């Protein structure tokens, strides 16, 4: 009996030890799982942070690029008045204070005006209008808004101080449009010159042909006179333009002819009416009989 009791106690103790070992193993497994989940969470958080950093860097780069693009967009100002003896270097010196300037173009005067000046003794070439390109369009807008209708010179003794700025910012205007316009004007001018030259050539050829014909006719006439033949002198019949009196006489004749026709028409109407009355009398008398 005592042995059985001892064996049962040993079995109970062994079972307890086994249960404790199982519980320890379970706890160890749970701890390992918790540690793995925490590590996975950390890795996910690190990946998310890396993605956020990468997106932030990309956005910063994009903003930098867009800001650079915005600053690089040029703007063009139109100048409607250019004072005499005003040159592109003066324009650059006056406007370079407000911002960086790119290309400048000033339209010279017409050729006819230059010819008149040369005849008068003036050899300088003045300009009528101009275009200025700023590197930044925002600066161009501010300059056009602030300097319009203001004196060119800041001091009284400064050159061009009595002249006013006449400028306007050209919205959505590019330098290519200006070059296209200048090319078009040049082609039109060349076409006009070609037509004038061709017209002058035609006139000279016509004149030379007539001179040759007249020389040939003179030779024939002299030859006939030498031979004793009668030279037929050609007479030119010209129709002179009608005078005002002749035009008025023609109108009066037409009016008189039209009046005669009206009188004849009236007589014919009267005769027809008389014939109608006679016919009515005749037809009305027949049934009565």
C-alpha positions as CSV (number, residue, x, y, z in Angstrom):
1,X,0.0,0.0,0.0
2,X,2.8,2.4,0.9
3,X,4.5,1.6,-2.3
4,X,1.4,2.3,-4.4
5,X,1.0,5.6,-2.6
6,X,4.6,6.5,-3.3
7,X,4.3,5.6,-6.9
8,X,1.1,7.7,-7.3
9,X,2.8,10.7,-5.6
10,X,5.8,10.3,-8.0
11,X,3.4,10.1,-11.0
12,X,1.6,13.3,-9.8
13,X,4.9,15.1,-9.3
14,X,6.1,14.0,-12.8
15,X,2.8,15.2,-14.4
16,X,3.1,18.6,-12.6
17,X,6.7,19.0,-13.8
18,X,5.6,18.1,-17.3
19,X,2.7,20.7,-17.1
20,X,5.2,23.3,-15.8
21,X,7.6,22.6,-18.7
22,X,4.7,22.9,-21.2
23,X,3.6,26.2,-19.7
24,X,7.2,27.5,-19.9
25,X,7.5,26.4,-23.5
26,X,4.2,28.1,-24.3
27,X,5.3,31.3,-22.6
28,X,8.6,31.2,-24.4
29,X,6.8,30.7,-27.7
30,X,4.5,33.6,-27.0
31,X,7.4,35.9,-26.1
32,X,9.2,34.9,-29.3
33,X,6.1,35.6,-31.3
34,X,5.7,39.0,-29.6
35,X,9.3,39.8,-30.3
36,X,8.9,38.8,-34.0
37,X,5.7,40.9,-34.4
38,X,7.5,43.9,-32.8
39,X,10.4,43.5,-35.1
40,X,8.1,43.3,-38.1
41,X,6.3,46.4,-36.9
42,X,9.7,48.2,-36.6
43,X,10.7,47.1,-40.1
44,X,7.3,48.4,-41.5
45,X,7.7,51.7,-39.7
46,X,11.3,52.0,-41.0
47,X,10.1,51.3,-44.6
48,X,7.3,53.8,-44.2
49,X,9.7,56.4,-42.9
50,X,12.0,55.7,-45.8
51,X,9.2,56.0,-48.3
52,X,8.1,59.3,-46.7
53,X,11.7,60.6,-46.8
54,X,12.0,59.6,-50.5
55,X,8.7,61.3,-51.4
56,X,9.7,64.4,-49.4
57,X,13.0,64.6,-51.3
58,X,11.2,64.1,-54.6
59,X,8.7,66.8,-53.8
60,X,11.5,69.2,-52.8
61,X,13.3,68.5,-56.0
62,X,10.1,69.1,-58.0
63,X,9.5,72.4,-56.1
64,X,13.1,73.4,-56.8
65,X,12.7,72.5,-60.5
66,X,9.4,74.3,-60.8
67,X,10.8,77.4,-59.0
68,X,13.7,77.3,-61.4
69,X,11.4,77.0,-64.4
70,X,9.3,79.9,-63.1
71,X,12.3,82.1,-62.8
72,X,13.5,81.2,-66.2
73,X,10.3,82.2,-68.1
74,X,11.2,85.4,-70.0
75,X,8.9,88.4,-70.4
76,X,8.9,91.0,-73.2
77,X,8.1,94.7,-73.0
78,X,7.1,96.9,-75.9
79,X,8.4,100.4,-76.2
80,X,6.2,102.7,-78.3
81,X,8.3,105.8,-78.2
82,X,12.1,106.0,-78.9
83,X,13.6,109.5,-78.5
84,X,16.2,110.7,-81.1
85,X,19.8,109.6,-80.6
86,X,18.6,106.8,-78.3
87,X,20.6,103.6,-78.8
88,X,20.3,100.0,-77.5
89,X,23.3,100.6,-75.1
90,X,21.4,103.5,-73.4
91,X,18.3,101.3,-73.1
92,X,20.3,98.5,-71.5
93,X,22.0,100.8,-69.1
94,X,18.7,102.4,-68.0
95,X,16.7,99.1,-67.5
96,X,19.5,96.8,-66.3
97,X,19.1,98.4,-62.8
98,X,15.6,96.7,-62.4
99,X,16.5,93.2,-63.6
100,X,18.5,91.0,-65.9
101,X,18.0,91.9,-69.6
102,X,18.3,89.5,-72.5
103,X,17.8,90.6,-76.1
104,X,16.9,94.1,-77.3
105,X,15.6,95.1,-80.7
106,X,14.9,98.6,-82.0
107,X,13.0,99.2,-85.2
108,X,14.9,101.6,-87.5
109,X,13.2,104.4,-89.5
110,X,11.8,103.9,-92.9
111,X,14.1,104.2,-95.9
112,X,12.2,107.2,-97.3
113,X,12.7,109.1,-94.1
114,X,16.4,108.2,-94.1
115,X,16.7,109.5,-97.7
116,X,15.1,112.8,-96.7
117,X,17.4,113.2,-93.8
118,X,20.4,112.5,-96.0
119,X,19.3,115.1,-98.4
120,X,18.9,117.6,-95.5
121,X,22.4,116.7,-94.3
122,X,21.6,114.4,-91.3
123,X,23.3,111.0,-91.4
124,X,22.2,109.6,-88.1
125,X,19.7,106.7,-88.0
126,X,16.9,107.0,-85.4
127,X,14.5,104.4,-84.2
128,X,10.7,104.3,-84.0
129,X,9.8,101.4,-81.6
130,X,11.5,98.7,-79.7
131,X,11.2,95.4,-77.7
132,X,13.1,94.4,-74.6
133,X,13.4,90.9,-73.1
134,X,13.7,90.4,-69.4
135,X,14.8,87.0,-68.0
136,X,12.0,87.0,-65.5
137,X,8.5,87.9,-66.6
138,X,7.4,89.0,-63.1
139,X,10.2,91.6,-63.2
140,X,9.0,92.7,-66.6
141,X,5.4,93.1,-65.4
142,X,6.6,95.2,-62.4
143,X,8.8,97.4,-64.6
144,X,6.1,98.1,-67.2
145,X,3.6,98.9,-64.5
146,X,5.9,101.2,-62.5
147,X,7.8,103.0,-65.3
148,X,5.0,103.8,-67.7
149,X,4.5,107.5,-68.3
150,X,7.5,108.4,-66.1
151,X,10.6,110.3,-67.2
152,X,13.5,108.3,-68.5
153,X,16.1,110.2,-66.5
154,X,16.0,110.4,-62.8
155,X,17.8,113.8,-62.7
156,X,17.2,117.0,-64.6
157,X,20.6,117.2,-66.1
158,X,20.6,113.5,-67.1
159,X,20.2,112.6,-70.7
160,X,16.7,111.8,-72.0
161,X,15.2,113.2,-68.8
162,X,12.6,115.2,-70.8
163,X,11.2,112.1,-72.5
164,X,8.7,109.7,-70.9
165,X,8.6,106.0,-71.0
166,X,5.9,104.5,-73.2
167,X,6.0,100.8,-72.4
168,X,3.6,97.9,-72.2
169,X,4.0,94.3,-71.1
170,X,3.1,91.8,-73.9
171,X,1.2,88.9,-72.4
172,X,2.0,85.5,-73.8
173,X,4.4,87.1,-76.4
174,X,7.6,85.4,-77.3
175,X,10.7,86.5,-79.2
176,X,9.9,84.0,-81.9
177,X,6.7,86.0,-82.8
178,X,8.9,89.1,-83.3
179,X,11.3,87.3,-85.5
180,X,8.4,85.9,-87.6
181,X,7.0,89.4,-88.0
182,X,10.3,90.8,-89.1
183,X,10.8,88.0,-91.5
184,X,7.3,88.5,-93.0
185,X,7.9,92.3,-93.4
186,X,11.2,91.5,-95.1
187,X,9.6,89.1,-97.5
188,X,6.9,91.7,-98.3
189,X,9.5,94.3,-98.9
190,X,11.5,92.0,-101.2
191,X,8.3,91.1,-103.1
192,X,7.5,94.8,-103.6
193,X,11.0,95.5,-104.9
194,X,10.7,92.6,-107.3
195,X,7.4,93.9,-108.7
196,X,8.9,97.4,-109.1
197,X,12.0,96.1,-110.9
198,X,9.9,93.9,-113.2
199,X,7.7,96.8,-114.1
200,X,10.7,99.0,-114.8
201,X,12.1,96.3,-117.1
202,X,8.9,96.0,-119.0
203,X,8.7,99.8,-119.5
204,X,12.3,99.9,-120.7
205,X,11.8,97.0,-123.1
206,X,8.7,98.6,-124.5
207,X,10.5,101.9,-125.0
208,X,13.5,100.2,-126.7
209,X,11.2,98.2,-129.1
210,X,9.4,101.3,-130.1
211,X,12.7,103.1,-130.7
212,X,13.9,100.3,-133.0
213,X,10.6,100.3,-134.9
214,X,10.8,104.1,-135.4
215,X,14.4,103.8,-136.7
216,X,13.4,101.0,-139.1
217,X,10.4,103.1,-140.4
218,X,12.7,106.1,-140.9
219,X,15.1,104.0,-143.0
220,X,12.3,102.7,-145.2
221,X,10.9,106.2,-145.7
222,X,14.3,107.6,-146.7
223,X,14.9,104.7,-149.1
224,X,11.5,105.3,-150.8
225,X,12.3,109.0,-151.1
226,X,15.6,108.1,-152.8
227,X,13.9,105.7,-155.2
228,X,11.3,108.4,-156.1
229,X,8.4,106.5,-154.6
230,X,5.7,108.3,-152.7
231,X,6.1,107.7,-149.0
232,X,2.8,107.1,-147.3
233,X,2.9,109.1,-144.1
234,X,1.0,107.4,-141.4
235,X,-1.5,109.6,-139.7
236,X,-2.7,108.8,-136.2
237,X,-6.5,109.1,-135.6
238,X,-7.2,110.0,-132.0
239,X,-10.7,110.2,-130.5
240,X,-11.0,113.3,-128.4
241,X,-12.9,113.1,-125.2
242,X,-16.4,114.7,-125.4
243,X,-16.9,118.1,-123.9
244,X,-19.6,118.9,-121.4
245,X,-21.7,120.7,-124.0
246,X,-21.7,117.7,-126.3
247,X,-22.7,115.4,-123.4
248,X,-25.6,117.7,-122.5
249,X,-26.8,117.9,-126.2
250,X,-26.9,114.1,-126.4
251,X,-28.9,114.0,-123.2
252,X,-31.4,116.5,-124.7
253,X,-31.7,114.5,-127.9
254,X,-32.4,111.4,-125.9
255,X,-35.0,113.3,-123.9
256,X,-36.7,114.6,-127.1
257,X,-36.7,111.1,-128.6
258,X,-38.3,109.7,-125.5
259,X,-40.9,112.5,-125.6
260,X,-41.8,111.7,-129.2
261,X,-42.2,108.0,-128.3
262,X,-44.4,108.9,-125.4
263,X,-46.6,111.1,-127.7
264,X,-46.9,108.2,-130.2
265,X,-47.9,105.8,-127.5
266,X,-50.5,108.2,-126.3
267,X,-52.0,108.6,-129.8
268,X,-52.0,104.8,-130.2
269,X,-53.9,104.5,-126.9
270,X,-56.4,107.1,-128.0
271,X,-57.0,105.4,-131.3
272,X,-57.4,102.0,-129.6
273,X,-60.0,103.5,-127.2
274,X,-62.0,105.0,-130.2
275,X,-61.9,101.6,-132.0
276,X,-63.1,99.9,-128.9
277,X,-66.1,102.3,-128.6
278,X,-67.0,101.7,-132.3
279,X,-66.9,98.0,-131.9
280,X,-69.0,98.2,-128.8
281,X,-71.7,100.2,-130.7
282,X,-71.7,97.7,-133.5
283,X,-72.0,94.6,-131.4
284,X,-74.7,96.2,-129.2
285,X,-76.8,97.3,-132.2
286,X,-76.8,93.7,-133.8
287,X,-78.9,91.9,-131.1
288,X,-81.4,94.8,-131.0
289,X,-82.1,94.3,-134.7
